[in-house]
Amino acid sequence: MTLFLKNKQFPWQYHKQMRDRSLLMQIHAIFCDVMNERTLGTGAFSEVVLAEDKSERGKLVAIKCIDRCGLLGKEESLENEIQVLRRLSHPNIVQLLDVFDDKAHVYLVMELVTGGELFDRIVQKGSYTEKDASNLIKQVLEGVDYMHDRGVVHRDLKPENLLYYSPDPDSKIMISDFGLSKTEESGTMATACGTPGYVAPEVLAQQPYGKEVDCWSIGVISYILLCGYPPFYDESDAALFQQILRAEYEFDSPYWDDISESAKDFIRHLMCKNPKQRFTCKQSLAYPWISGNTALEKNIHASVSEQIRKNFAKTKWKQAYNATAVIRQMKKLAMNKDDQSQHTETKS
């Protein structure tokens, strides 16, 4: 697979001094101005680095550098992810800005999000209510509804793939990781994929399925956001899958005692075993718990955060990047701009 730019001019700063032959220095030499404290994350065959956009000074992006050796047999999967991302542009979806490649690597230039993961923010908050959960799910529904209107099914929606755009308290939520996404026109979907605990019954039953599987996953996420633990759990995958296949879940006391019936009913509509009867994103967005005022304002932070810590250990959470390093770098850029502005005023 070879990916080419429409514009042959690389829109990144050229770094004149190559200090070594590391991957980061190769990137630096090809098309970008890599920041100090630049590594945001690493994987078996990939690395994510921080870079500055030449055309818009001060604008930072994340570049995912994928080793072609690790792509052997997976070229079609990466190409599918790129084609999916290229058709999506929504405020709640992490955007693919550009793609570059050379003989050794493929580079995905992504919109930078610095607010951290969903669970981190909830645990750190001093107050958290049903209304907060409703606002979060509304943003996810809007992003997924946009995807579905364009024939895209995510197939791996889960809390780890929901990131905050910035550290601001009112930051929007962003949907990420389209590695398992699929377009409806690409053919019937029947492959069992996704993350155990979030997959819909029809996926486990190895039946043909569609965008309804994303709505089931949103129901599971909604459940977790209101109690801090998953609706399905067992040490045995076989037993876990049987629970999901039968759609067996409960609103256990005391964890659900202070949660509104409207919230529970909303979840029931999404976690409906029959995909034909399951709420769509549009139906969910119109439901009073999302569009109205039935979501309660009572603080449930203590109970939910305690359960999140207990059931979702930090070691299990995927870290997309070092957000602290990014924030620190952005502050440095802001200070440099202020210094330049003051210097200009002094000269004039």
Contacts in CASP RR format, 6 or more apart in sequence:
PFRMAT RR
TARGET T0000
AUTHOR 0000-0000-0000
METHOD contacts of the structure
MODEL  1
MTLFLKNKQFPWQYHKQMRDRSLLMQIHAIFCDVMNERTLGTGAFSEVVL
AEDKSERGKLVAIKCIDRCGLLGKEESLENEIQVLRRLSHPNIVQLLDVF
DDKAHVYLVMELVTGGELFDRIVQKGSYTEKDASNLIKQVLEGVDYMHDR
GVVHRDLKPENLLYYSPDPDSKIMISDFGLSKTEESGTMATACGTPGYVA
PEVLAQQPYGKEVDCWSIGVISYILLCGYPPFYDESDAALFQQILRAEYE
FDSPYWDDISESAKDFIRHLMCKNPKQRFTCKQSLAYPWISGNTALEKNI
HASVSEQIRKNFAKTKWKQAYNATAVIRQMKKLAMNKDDQSQHTETKS
1 71 0 8 1.000
1 75 0 8 1.000
1 76 0 8 1.000
1 78 0 8 1.000
1 79 0 8 1.000
1 106 0 8 1.000
2 101 0 8 1.000
3 82 0 8 1.000
3 99 0 8 1.000
3 100 0 8 1.000
3 101 0 8 1.000
3 106 0 8 1.000
4 101 0 8 1.000
5 98 0 8 1.000
5 99 0 8 1.000
5 100 0 8 1.000
10 30 0 8 1.000
10 31 0 8 1.000
10 100 0 8 1.000
11 31 0 8 1.000
11 53 0 8 1.000
11 54 0 8 1.000
11 55 0 8 1.000
11 98 0 8 1.000
12 30 0 8 1.000
12 31 0 8 1.000
12 32 0 8 1.000
12 33 0 8 1.000
12 51 0 8 1.000
12 53 0 8 1.000
12 54 0 8 1.000
13 32 0 8 1.000
13 33 0 8 1.000
13 52 0 8 1.000
13 54 0 8 1.000
14 29 0 8 1.000
14 31 0 8 1.000
15 25 0 8 1.000
15 28 0 8 1.000
15 29 0 8 1.000
15 32 0 8 1.000
15 33 0 8 1.000
15 34 0 8 1.000
18 25 0 8 1.000
18 28 0 8 1.000
18 29 0 8 1.000
19 25 0 8 1.000
23 47 0 8 1.000
23 65 0 8 1.000
23 105 0 8 1.000
24 34 0 8 1.000
24 38 0 8 1.000
24 39 0 8 1.000
24 47 0 8 1.000
24 49 0 8 1.000
26 104 0 8 1.000
26 105 0 8 1.000
27 34 0 8 1.000
27 49 0 8 1.000
27 51 0 8 1.000
27 63 0 8 1.000
27 65 0 8 1.000
27 107 0 8 1.000
28 34 0 8 1.000
30 100 0 8 1.000
30 102 0 8 1.000
30 107 0 8 1.000
31 100 0 8 1.000
31 107 0 8 1.000
32 51 0 8 1.000
32 52 0 8 1.000
32 63 0 8 1.000
33 51 0 8 1.000
33 52 0 8 1.000
33 54 0 8 1.000
34 49 0 8 1.000
34 50 0 8 1.000
34 51 0 8 1.000
35 50 0 8 1.000
35 51 0 8 1.000
35 52 0 8 1.000
35 60 0 8 1.000
35 329 0 8 1.000
36 329 0 8 1.000
37 50 0 8 1.000
37 322 0 8 1.000
37 325 0 8 1.000
37 328 0 8 1.000
37 329 0 8 1.000
38 49 0 8 1.000
38 50 0 8 1.000
38 51 0 8 1.000
39 47 0 8 1.000
39 48 0 8 1.000
39 49 0 8 1.000
39 50 0 8 1.000
39 322 0 8 1.000
40 48 0 8 1.000
40 49 0 8 1.000
40 50 0 8 1.000
40 62 0 8 1.000
40 320 0 8 1.000
40 321 0 8 1.000
40 322 0 8 1.000
40 325 0 8 1.000
40 326 0 8 1.000
41 47 0 8 1.000
41 48 0 8 1.000
41 319 0 8 1.000
41 320 0 8 1.000
41 321 0 8 1.000
41 322 0 8 1.000
42 48 0 8 1.000
44 70 0 8 1.000
45 66 0 8 1.000
45 67 0 8 1.000
45 69 0 8 1.000
45 70 0 8 1.000
45 71 0 8 1.000
46 64 0 8 1.000
46 65 0 8 1.000
46 66 0 8 1.000
46 67 0 8 1.000
47 64 0 8 1.000
47 65 0 8 1.000
48 62 0 8 1.000
48 63 0 8 1.000
48 64 0 8 1.000
48 65 0 8 1.000
48 320 0 8 1.000
48 321 0 8 1.000
49 62 0 8 1.000
49 63 0 8 1.000
49 65 0 8 1.000
50 60 0 8 1.000
50 61 0 8 1.000
50 62 0 8 1.000
50 63 0 8 1.000
50 112 0 8 1.000
50 321 0 8 1.000
50 325 0 8 1.000
50 326 0 8 1.000
50 329 0 8 1.000
51 60 0 8 1.000
51 61 0 8 1.000
51 62 0 8 1.000
51 63 0 8 1.000
51 109 0 8 1.000
52 58 0 8 1.000
52 59 0 8 1.000
52 60 0 8 1.000
52 61 0 8 1.000
52 333 0 8 1.000
53 59 0 8 1.000
53 60 0 8 1.000
53 61 0 8 1.000
58 333 0 8 1.000
58 337 0 8 1.000
60 112 0 8 1.000
60 326 0 8 1.000
60 329 0 8 1.000
60 330 0 8 1.000
60 333 0 8 1.000
61 97 0 8 1.000
61 109 0 8 1.000
61 110 0 8 1.000
61 111 0 8 1.000
61 112 0 8 1.000
62 109 0 8 1.000
62 110 0 8 1.000
62 111 0 8 1.000
62 112 0 8 1.000
62 113 0 8 1.000
62 321 0 8 1.000
63 107 0 8 1.000
63 108 0 8 1.000
63 109 0 8 1.000
63 110 0 8 1.000
64 107 0 8 1.000
64 108 0 8 1.000
64 110 0 8 1.000
65 105 0 8 1.000
65 106 0 8 1.000
65 107 0 8 1.000
66 78 0 8 1.000
66 105 0 8 1.000
66 106 0 8 1.000
66 107 0 8 1.000
66 108 0 8 1.000
67 104 0 8 1.000
67 105 0 8 1.000
68 103 0 8 1.000
68 104 0 8 1.000
68 105 0 8 1.000
68 106 0 8 1.000
71 78 0 8 1.000
71 106 0 8 1.000
77 179 0 8 1.000
78 106 0 8 1.000
80 179 0 8 1.000
80 181 0 8 1.000
80 182 0 8 1.000
80 183 0 8 1.000
80 186 0 8 1.000
81 178 0 8 1.000
81 179 0 8 1.000
81 181 0 8 1.000
82 96 0 8 1.000
82 99 0 8 1.000
82 108 0 8 1.000
83 183 0 8 1.000
84 152 0 8 1.000
84 178 0 8 1.000
84 181 0 8 1.000
84 182 0 8 1.000
84 183 0 8 1.000
85 95 0 8 1.000
85 96 0 8 1.000
85 178 0 8 1.000
86 96 0 8 1.000
87 150 0 8 1.000
87 152 0 8 1.000
88 95 0 8 1.000
88 146 0 8 1.000
88 147 0 8 1.000
88 150 0 8 1.000
88 152 0 8 1.000
89 95 0 8 1.000
90 142 0 8 1.000
90 143 0 8 1.000
90 146 0 8 1.000
90 147 0 8 1.000
91 172 0 8 1.000
92 139 0 8 1.000
92 140 0 8 1.000
92 142 0 8 1.000
92 143 0 8 1.000
92 146 0 8 1.000
92 172 0 8 1.000
92 173 0 8 1.000
92 174 0 8 1.000
92 175 0 8 1.000
93 143 0 8 1.000
93 146 0 8 1.000
93 147 0 8 1.000
93 174 0 8 1.000
93 175 0 8 1.000
94 110 0 8 1.000
94 111 0 8 1.000
94 113 0 8 1.000
94 163 0 8 1.000
94 174 0 8 1.000
94 175 0 8 1.000
94 176 0 8 1.000
95 110 0 8 1.000
95 111 0 8 1.000
96 108 0 8 1.000
96 109 0 8 1.000
96 110 0 8 1.000
96 111 0 8 1.000
97 109 0 8 1.000
97 110 0 8 1.000
97 111 0 8 1.000
98 109 0 8 1.000
99 106 0 8 1.000
99 107 0 8 1.000
99 108 0 8 1.000
99 109 0 8 1.000
100 106 0 8 1.000
100 107 0 8 1.000
100 109 0 8 1.000
101 107 0 8 1.000
112 326 0 8 1.000
113 163 0 8 1.000
113 164 0 8 1.000
113 165 0 8 1.000
113 166 0 8 1.000
113 174 0 8 1.000
113 176 0 8 1.000
113 320 0 8 1.000
114 164 0 8 1.000
114 165 0 8 1.000
114 166 0 8 1.000
114 167 0 8 1.000
114 323 0 8 1.000
114 326 0 8 1.000
114 327 0 8 1.000
114 330 0 8 1.000
115 121 0 8 1.000
115 163 0 8 1.000
115 164 0 8 1.000
115 165 0 8 1.000
115 166 0 8 1.000
115 167 0 8 1.000
115 171 0 8 1.000
115 323 0 8 1.000
116 163 0 8 1.000
116 164 0 8 1.000
116 167 0 8 1.000
116 320 0 8 1.000
116 323 0 8 1.000
117 159 0 8 1.000
117 160 0 8 1.000
117 162 0 8 1.000
117 163 0 8 1.000
117 164 0 8 1.000
117 317 0 8 1.000
117 319 0 8 1.000
117 320 0 8 1.000
118 136 0 8 1.000
118 159 0 8 1.000
118 160 0 8 1.000
118 162 0 8 1.000
118 163 0 8 1.000
118 164 0 8 1.000
118 173 0 8 1.000
119 159 0 8 1.000
119 308 0 8 1.000
119 312 0 8 1.000
119 317 0 8 1.000
120 317 0 8 1.000
121 164 0 8 1.000
122 128 0 8 1.000
122 225 0 8 1.000
122 301 0 8 1.000
122 304 0 8 1.000
122 305 0 8 1.000
122 308 0 8 1.000
123 305 0 8 1.000
123 308 0 8 1.000
123 309 0 8 1.000
125 132 0 8 1.000
125 301 0 8 1.000
125 305 0 8 1.000
126 301 0 8 1.000
127 299 0 8 1.000
127 301 0 8 1.000
128 299 0 8 1.000
128 300 0 8 1.000
128 301 0 8 1.000
128 304 0 8 1.000
128 305 0 8 1.000
129 295 0 8 1.000
129 296 0 8 1.000
129 297 0 8 1.000
129 298 0 8 1.000
129 299 0 8 1.000
129 300 0 8 1.000
129 301 0 8 1.000
130 226 0 8 1.000
130 259 0 8 1.000
130 260 0 8 1.000
130 263 0 8 1.000
130 295 0 8 1.000
130 296 0 8 1.000
130 297 0 8 1.000
130 298 0 8 1.000
130 300 0 8 1.000
131 295 0 8 1.000
131 296 0 8 1.000
131 297 0 8 1.000
133 222 0 8 1.000
133 225 0 8 1.000
133 226 0 8 1.000
133 263 0 8 1.000
133 295 0 8 1.000
134 263 0 8 1.000
134 289 0 8 1.000
134 290 0 8 1.000
134 295 0 8 1.000
136 162 0 8 1.000
136 173 0 8 1.000
136 225 0 8 1.000
137 218 0 8 1.000
137 221 0 8 1.000
137 222 0 8 1.000
137 225 0 8 1.000
137 284 0 8 1.000
137 290 0 8 1.000
138 285 0 8 1.000
138 290 0 8 1.000
139 172 0 8 1.000
139 173 0 8 1.000
140 157 0 8 1.000
140 162 0 8 1.000
140 173 0 8 1.000
140 175 0 8 1.000
140 218 0 8 1.000
140 221 0 8 1.000
141 218 0 8 1.000
141 281 0 8 1.000
141 284 0 8 1.000
141 285 0 8 1.000
141 290 0 8 1.000
142 281 0 8 1.000
142 285 0 8 1.000
143 175 0 8 1.000
144 154 0 8 1.000
144 157 0 8 1.000
144 175 0 8 1.000
144 214 0 8 1.000
144 215 0 8 1.000
144 218 0 8 1.000
144 281 0 8 1.000
145 280 0 8 1.000
145 281 0 8 1.000
145 282 0 8 1.000
145 285 0 8 1.000
147 153 0 8 1.000
147 154 0 8 1.000
147 214 0 8 1.000
148 211 0 8 1.000
148 214 0 8 1.000
148 280 0 8 1.000
148 281 0 8 1.000
151 183 0 8 1.000
151 184 0 8 1.000
151 185 0 8 1.000
151 211 0 8 1.000
152 181 0 8 1.000
152 182 0 8 1.000
152 183 0 8 1.000
152 184 0 8 1.000
153 181 0 8 1.000
153 182 0 8 1.000
153 183 0 8 1.000
153 184 0 8 1.000
153 189 0 8 1.000
153 210 0 8 1.000
153 211 0 8 1.000
153 213 0 8 1.000
153 214 0 8 1.000
154 175 0 8 1.000
154 178 0 8 1.000
154 180 0 8 1.000
154 181 0 8 1.000
154 214 0 8 1.000
154 217 0 8 1.000
155 180 0 8 1.000
155 181 0 8 1.000
155 182 0 8 1.000
155 189 0 8 1.000
155 193 0 8 1.000
155 194 0 8 1.000
155 213 0 8 1.000
155 214 0 8 1.000
156 177 0 8 1.000
156 179 0 8 1.000
156 180 0 8 1.000
156 181 0 8 1.000
156 193 0 8 1.000
156 194 0 8 1.000
156 195 0 8 1.000
156 198 0 8 1.000
156 217 0 8 1.000
157 175 0 8 1.000
157 198 0 8 1.000
157 214 0 8 1.000
157 217 0 8 1.000
157 218 0 8 1.000
157 221 0 8 1.000
158 195 0 8 1.000
158 198 0 8 1.000
158 217 0 8 1.000
158 220 0 8 1.000
158 221 0 8 1.000
159 221 0 8 1.000
159 224 0 8 1.000
159 225 0 8 1.000
159 312 0 8 1.000
160 177 0 8 1.000
160 317 0 8 1.000
160 318 0 8 1.000
161 175 0 8 1.000
161 176 0 8 1.000
161 177 0 8 1.000
162 173 0 8 1.000
162 174 0 8 1.000
162 175 0 8 1.000
162 176 0 8 1.000
162 221 0 8 1.000
163 173 0 8 1.000
163 174 0 8 1.000
163 176 0 8 1.000
163 320 0 8 1.000
164 171 0 8 1.000
164 172 0 8 1.000
164 173 0 8 1.000
164 174 0 8 1.000
165 171 0 8 1.000
165 172 0 8 1.000
165 173 0 8 1.000
165 174 0 8 1.000
167 323 0 8 1.000
167 327 0 8 1.000
176 320 0 8 1.000
180 193 0 8 1.000
180 194 0 8 1.000
182 189 0 8 1.000
184 210 0 8 1.000
184 211 0 8 1.000
188 208 0 8 1.000
189 208 0 8 1.000
189 209 0 8 1.000
189 210 0 8 1.000
190 206 0 8 1.000
190 207 0 8 1.000
190 208 0 8 1.000
190 209 0 8 1.000
192 199 0 8 1.000
192 203 0 8 1.000
192 204 0 8 1.000
192 206 0 8 1.000
193 199 0 8 1.000
193 203 0 8 1.000
194 203 0 8 1.000
196 237 0 8 1.000
196 240 0 8 1.000
196 241 0 8 1.000
197 220 0 8 1.000
197 230 0 8 1.000
197 232 0 8 1.000
197 233 0 8 1.000
197 240 0 8 1.000
197 244 0 8 1.000
198 216 0 8 1.000
198 217 0 8 1.000
198 220 0 8 1.000
198 221 0 8 1.000
199 213 0 8 1.000
199 216 0 8 1.000
199 217 0 8 1.000
199 244 0 8 1.000
200 209 0 8 1.000
200 212 0 8 1.000
200 213 0 8 1.000
200 216 0 8 1.000
200 217 0 8 1.000
200 244 0 8 1.000
200 275 0 8 1.000
201 216 0 8 1.000
201 244 0 8 1.000
201 245 0 8 1.000
201 246 0 8 1.000
201 247 0 8 1.000
201 273 0 8 1.000
202 208 0 8 1.000
202 209 0 8 1.000
202 212 0 8 1.000
202 213 0 8 1.000
202 275 0 8 1.000
203 209 0 8 1.000
203 213 0 8 1.000
204 241 0 8 1.000
204 244 0 8 1.000
204 245 0 8 1.000
205 245 0 8 1.000
209 275 0 8 1.000
210 275 0 8 1.000
211 280 0 8 1.000
212 275 0 8 1.000
212 276 0 8 1.000
212 278 0 8 1.000
212 280 0 8 1.000
213 275 0 8 1.000
214 281 0 8 1.000
215 270 0 8 1.000
215 278 0 8 1.000
215 279 0 8 1.000
215 280 0 8 1.000
215 281 0 8 1.000
215 284 0 8 1.000
216 270 0 8 1.000
216 271 0 8 1.000
216 272 0 8 1.000
216 275 0 8 1.000
216 278 0 8 1.000
218 270 0 8 1.000
218 281 0 8 1.000
218 284 0 8 1.000
219 267 0 8 1.000
219 270 0 8 1.000
219 271 0 8 1.000
220 230 0 8 1.000
220 231 0 8 1.000
220 232 0 8 1.000
220 271 0 8 1.000
222 263 0 8 1.000
222 266 0 8 1.000
222 267 0 8 1.000
222 270 0 8 1.000
223 230 0 8 1.000
223 231 0 8 1.000
223 249 0 8 1.000
223 267 0 8 1.000
223 271 0 8 1.000
224 230 0 8 1.000
224 231 0 8 1.000
224 308 0 8 1.000
225 304 0 8 1.000
226 256 0 8 1.000
226 259 0 8 1.000
226 263 0 8 1.000
226 267 0 8 1.000
226 300 0 8 1.000
226 304 0 8 1.000
227 252 0 8 1.000
227 255 0 8 1.000
227 256 0 8 1.000
227 259 0 8 1.000
227 303 0 8 1.000
227 304 0 8 1.000
227 307 0 8 1.000
228 255 0 8 1.000
228 303 0 8 1.000
228 304 0 8 1.000
228 305 0 8 1.000
228 307 0 8 1.000
228 308 0 8 1.000
228 311 0 8 1.000
228 312 0 8 1.000
229 255 0 8 1.000
229 307 0 8 1.000
229 308 0 8 1.000
229 310 0 8 1.000
229 311 0 8 1.000
230 311 0 8 1.000
231 249 0 8 1.000
231 250 0 8 1.000
231 271 0 8 1.000
232 240 0 8 1.000
232 243 0 8 1.000
232 244 0 8 1.000
232 248 0 8 1.000
232 249 0 8 1.000
233 240 0 8 1.000
233 243 0 8 1.000
233 311 0 8 1.000
234 240 0 8 1.000
234 243 0 8 1.000
243 249 0 8 1.000
246 273 0 8 1.000
247 271 0 8 1.000
247 272 0 8 1.000
247 273 0 8 1.000
249 271 0 8 1.000
251 259 0 8 1.000
251 264 0 8 1.000
255 303 0 8 1.000
255 307 0 8 1.000
256 264 0 8 1.000
258 296 0 8 1.000
258 298 0 8 1.000
258 300 0 8 1.000
258 303 0 8 1.000
259 296 0 8 1.000
259 300 0 8 1.000
260 289 0 8 1.000
260 294 0 8 1.000
260 295 0 8 1.000
260 296 0 8 1.000
262 288 0 8 1.000
262 289 0 8 1.000
262 294 0 8 1.000
262 295 0 8 1.000
263 289 0 8 1.000
263 294 0 8 1.000
263 295 0 8 1.000
263 296 0 8 1.000
265 289 0 8 1.000
266 284 0 8 1.000
266 287 0 8 1.000
266 289 0 8 1.000
266 290 0 8 1.000
269 278 0 8 1.000
269 279 0 8 1.000
269 283 0 8 1.000
269 284 0 8 1.000
269 287 0 8 1.000
270 278 0 8 1.000
270 279 0 8 1.000
270 284 0 8 1.000
271 278 0 8 1.000
272 278 0 8 1.000
272 279 0 8 1.000
279 287 0 8 1.000
284 290 0 8 1.000
285 291 0 8 1.000
288 294 0 8 1.000
289 295 0 8 1.000
END
